[in-house]
Amino acid sequence: MGENRTDYQHRRRRPVHPQYEQEQRRGSRTERLREQRYAEEEMRMQQEQRRRVGARMQRNHQKQMEMRRRRKRGEIILCVLLVVILAGAFGAAKLYASLKLWEGKAEKSDFVASADVSSEAKDQLLNIALLGTDGDGFRSDVNMVASLNLTTKEVHLISVPRDTRVVMTDDMIAYLEKNGRTVPQANGVYGQCKLTEVHAYAGKGNRSTFTVAMLEEILGIDIDYYVKVDLDAFKDIVDAVGGVEFDVQERLYYSDPAQGLYIDLYPGPQVLDGEKAEMLVRFREGYAQKDLKRIEVQQEFLKAFISQVCSSDKIMSNLDSYIKIFMEKVESDMPVATALKYASYVKEIDPASITTDTIPGEGGAYFDMDEEGTKELVDYRIYGKEPPAYMTDDGTETDGLTDEETTNQTNG
């Protein structure tokens, strides 16, 4: 019988050597191990890349939160300035050497404003802009003018909300354009921004000068000097005087872990240390009027602070601490000789007679000032003219209604 093709191929197939089969199996295992190592290395690299990206995102997030925390601190009032002025009244000689160093920190701006402001009663007035910056120093979150009448020894504080809608003057716009800096624009208006942003757009060396010029434009007055405070000093000053007695009017609670902001105060008279005082002056979310109410509380705290410091010997026992904080945190263009000259006036000021006001207007994303009402307020407080229509003769605000209208509203 003949053999078929399959039998012939089977007979002709040579046997495979065992060593060859082992080498083939080792080669297959080596290839699988190599592929496995490649896959593991690729996975490790992907994990490392994700870790690096995650770490970078976390660092960026932390930086953003830190900047937000610093900006929030800029909302604290300028108690430091008035403490230092009081310190100067009692320790002018001790302050002299330190003030020479302070004088060198003032801006050396070449910007000159040509605003048309009032020079009425100039000889008997000293107007000082009190500026409080945020943590990075770019924005002016507190904008206030202290007007001292050298004849009557009266002090009037007028606050301008940080979100006040302003339009930069032609001088400011021309200066920014000439120096290649950005000119703000909002709602189609060239040069429009918030008051707090003027400080940022001005750039280094002009920040305070621009803000002072803008305050002169808003209030229609001539401002003699500015004092700018790093508000990190606030808690230190309050602690240095042993805390401030203050009557908290309502329950204040707010928590924002992302910003590191925790506010927890109960109503009633109490002594506020630096940390609690900071809670008081930063609270805003629970108020119907938000920033406007916060400014009012800040002003009341400032008056309580001044009254307590003036009526005690704490300023003498803590003078060294005040000077140290003053030198580290304060910037001003007031010459040393001028500071010492006006220090004597401070001793004659009655803290109880200090008035505090905020310019009238309506708040929102922007605070739109009432120009006519602001002029009336300035004329009344600074120049001693008739009170505005929304105030009584004693300087308190009214609701604008007549007695008959008030009675009808109540009965209705």
Secondary structure, 3 states (H helix, E strand, C coil): CCCCHHHHHHHHCCCCCHHHHHHHHHHHHHHHHHHHHHHHHHHHHHHHHHHHHHHHHHHHHHHHHHHHHHHHHCCCCCHHHHHHHHHHHHHHHHHHHHHHHHHCCCCCCCCCCCCCCECCCHHHEEEEEEEEECCCCCCEEEEEEEEEECCCCCEEEEECCCCEEEECCHHHHHHHHHCCCCCCEECCEECEEEHHHHHHHHCCCCHHHHHHHHHHHHHCECCCEEEEEECCHHHHHHHHCCCEEEEECCCEEEEEHHHCEEEEECCEEEEECHHHHHHHHHCCCCCCCCHHHHHHHHHHHHHHHHHHHHCCCHHHHCHHHHHHHHHHHEEECCCHHHHHHHHHHHCCCCHHHCEEEECCEECCCCEEECHHHHHHHHHHHCCCCCCCCCECCCCCECCCCCHHHHHHHHHC
